[in-house]
Amino acid sequence: MSADTLSHAPVRVVPPVAFVTAFCAGIALSWAWRLPAPEGAARWALGGVLFALGFVIGTGAIATFGRARTSPNPFVATTALVEGGPYRYSRNPMYVGMTLMYAGGAVLMRATAALLVLPLPVLAVHFGTILPEERYLATTFGVVYADYCARVRRWI
């Protein structure tokens, strides 16, 4: 099936699954391999800010999809190109939010080894989700999407 006949992006990685799986593996690794981690107020401040920021960005992105009346589910056809809200600053704020929540959770749990695992879901989502989504959106929205890509960074 060619890209111009696809009804949805041909993603191979489900981002929440990639992040949760890696986080769980990182937590298990942290139990086996204790590494230095922030403590006390620094731990709570850094972890809390990262997690909260990720939550706000991610839920803001989902709400923006809702206002545009299109689904954030990559296995459903995209009916609108979302350019408002956090999408003014990042083409992938949901994934930025997941990354920040992962990092914040790892800091809060003093799971430094989990932070070492963080590049794995980021790379999996980049190659298995973002790139296929971008090809699909380029085919679906053409020059409008190309203009958007020229204005807005992929991550941050």
Helices and strands as residue ranges (DSSP letters): G 3-5, H 15-32, H 40-67, G 85-88, H 93-108, H 112-117, H 119-125, I 126-130, H 131-151
